[in-house]
Amino acid sequence: MRPPRIRQPKRLPRAIGVQGAAQALGLALGPAVGGLLIGLGGWRLIFFVNVPAGLVGAVLGWFLLPRSQHLAARTRFDWAGLALFVPAVSAFLLAISYGDQLGWLSPTILGLVAMSALLVFGFITWERRSASPMLDLRLFSDLQFSAGIVSGLLSYLVLFGVLLVVPFLLENARHMSPSTTGLELMVMPLGLGLVAPLSGHLAERLGARLLTIGGMLLAAVVLILLAVAHGSLPIFLLGLTLVGVGLGAFTPPNNAAVMGSVPQHQTGMASGVFNMTRGLGTSLGLALTGLVFTLEAGSQATSPSRVNEGFVASCIFLGASAFLAAAISALRGRSTLNLDPTLKAE
């Protein structure tokens, strides 16, 4: 018999909305602080500032985060699964990153792609047979979970793809300084941070489907419009803000729907999968958007016209990714977020 599913706290979507706002604030401060540090002393300062921030975060997490309840029984860690998964992802990202430089049909790139495919096959085969898998693939049999994970990955791809390509346009085509570029780029995560708490509140009433579809559709439409109308700086900044608004509307209800769809004893694994998805989405956003930009603008794009061509292609790619995320979100059906602790989550 299937284990009982997690009981949704009544304010889980709202809490996730606040968490999304905090995350957006960090994203907003990152480009601004990074640009300021580059202007003051070069790119090396960016790595130094992460050390005290990481230490403070670790200390606060140790003392402030409560211990999880309803933990799964302790099992041996799946080192074999990890040994298959990490090189599989690394080989794929290396192939995307260096394909244009080395040649897509070069032995190195073809070997990396083949190695990644074989390792993924081996990982899936091992996880299905393992008594204590790193990733329980049975979670993906739930459409609510799998649709949320895949659309969430695409949302992070869009977010970090935009964060990657906008500085190229502002610095190389509009000749802004790194510090000014960082300040201009803040409007997108600030839009996300302002809307995320409201979206979490609305999710308690409207459910996940409407907000997730609407948020990603807004981001998709605005990105396509930016591809053809980014000449005016005020319009450009408004567009970036609206992309953030769309992502802010999407994130809290999607995260709450994912966490509310899993059995109670597997919430820790589900949270790990979601964090892994964020990392993969970030990596794919940087790698794939960088690839699209390079293919269109060239690896040594210096003229404003070539940079603009790369930006247009990147916006179209990211807009298409956002449309795909909206379509996948629609697959979750007409489910609502269960906020009654006496009922099962939908």
Secondary structure, DSSP 8 states (H G I E B T S, - for coil): ----B----TTHHHHHHHHHHHHHHHHHHHHHHHHHHHHHH-THHHHHHHHHHHHHHHHHHHHHS---SS--------HHHHHHHHHHHHHHHHHHHHHHHH-TTSHHHHHHHHHHHHHHHHHHHHHHH-SS-SS-GGGGGSHHHHHHHHHHHHHHHHHHHHHHHHHHIIIIIS---HHHHHHHHTHHHHHHHHHHHHHHHHHHHH-SHHHHHHHHHHHHHHHHHHHH---SHHHHHHHHHHHHHHHHHHHHHHHHHHHTTSBGGGHHHHHHHHHHHHHHHHHHHHHHHHHHHHHHH-TT--SHHHHHHHHHHHHHHHHHHHHHHHHHHHTTTT------TTS---
